[in-house]
């Protein structure tokens, strides 16, 4: 299919075609080193139909073309070669069977006719479709930022530290997606969010063009690429206006803005789990088949009627796992596969939590329960025995937790073929750890798997 000036449509190009002409807008242009370290030119271009293709210029011809090319300009390309579009981890890959190669005989010039070509060339994908998308090809995503405070991590890469930030965004259907922003993209969003005024209540919509898909352990994310990706914050495009309109019709707001959590403790503001979570009810979390991090409020209304508030644990270093009642020093611990050096007492309080009429059990383990009660399980047990002569009752102090509201940050992950296990990552999570006791085994939804919930709590009225 050709235009009036004899140019062929990009989607019609095929390998081994010769003497074709295209009129395109250069969406992205960057300098790329080849395997030998020589610098060539890479481009992503779009035509008037919205079709895209990559174009490459080797280091041998870089000086011939670089003065004639500029990102954003419309140009006519003639007498180019078409080669197979092979995967390249260093480079973006557009969903096209081939790519343009400009060489000595090729020609670029300004078109004689006034051709209307989109300035952005966006082709946004629905988040639910990303998991089925070929990760070989780049994608465009548009979403609302759900991370009120942007935390920057530093990653060692080729002997250089690079800034990185994981940001949660949602589309108009409420589907969440993790975007991994690298380098200047992370710095750009952090600077924007930090400088937002309290009066600014508008949603923060971001667009990533030519983002890379990554899949790991069942999780799908998109991440920026150093050269190819284009990043926009609140871009002035029709798609954003449509997004905000559909978002309003959905009636679902983002979890929070930076100013909404101004009354929280500094620990809460800096906590990476809180700042990458979405607001959900307990019912939503239990019924959801999506892994991720969620925030919900709940009131502790009762304790489990039959289960104890503590358990006997192996005191061996880095073990602390449960052992059978009556175990003694010297008995064999099946968890660490060593003789038990000492028997210790640790919290395991199953509390009934209610949220919007839905109830479920949360389990408060050692670090979290100690933060609430300011005493170890051993101290409580000793005090109770001293006062009543009984080690089988329930300490009165536990009643102080009833009818109090807490803000829970729940991390939901999948563990296939095994039951959910207690996290002991105390170095990272310190006193904030607890874990939802509900394993939520559901063979119809998940097959032979269980859900694991890590819950990091913050007391709402403290």
Secondary structure, DSSP 8 states (H G I E B T S, - for coil): -B-TTS-B-GGG--TT--S-EEEEEEEEEEEEE-TTS-EEEEEEEE-TTS-EEEEEE-GGGHHHHGGG--TT-EEEEES-EEEE----TTS---SSSEEEEE-TT-EEE--SS-----SS---B--HHHHTTS-TTS-EEEEEEE--SS---EEEEETTEEEEEEEEEEE-TT--EEEEEEETHHHHHHHHHHHH--TT--S--EEEEEEEEEEEETTEEEEE--TTT-EEEES--SHHHHHHHHHHHHHT---S--GGGGTTS-HHHHH-TTGGG-EE--HHHHHH----EEEEEEEEEEEE-SSS-SEEEEE-STTT--B--TT--TTSEETTTTEE-S-EEEEEEEEEEEEETTEEEEEEEEHHHHHHHHSS-HHHHHHHHHHHHS-SSS--GGGGGGTTEEEEEEEEEEEEETS-------HHHHGGGEEEE------HHHHSSEEEEEEEEEEETT-
